[in-house]
Amino acid sequence: MEPCPMKSPCILVCSIDMETGYCFGCGRTGDEISHWTSYSDRERDFLMSA
């Protein structure tokens, strides 16, 4: 069996709005993006629903 891919809102449009701090593509902050792989599935689900 192959592992399930990690959930992510990334759409490969990686550019941070300098005024808001949010990515234009996925809506995450730079901190959320850099820590994404360390979050649990539950934490990622919460951030994607916000």
C-alpha angles and dihedrals in degrees: 000000000000118000117254113256116254113261112250138160090215115134095177094255096120111181126126120220103232092209098052102022092229127125113250091219107044104013095234126130121245090254092052091050094048093047096039096108092052094054121096120243088256092054091048091049090051093050092047091051094050 
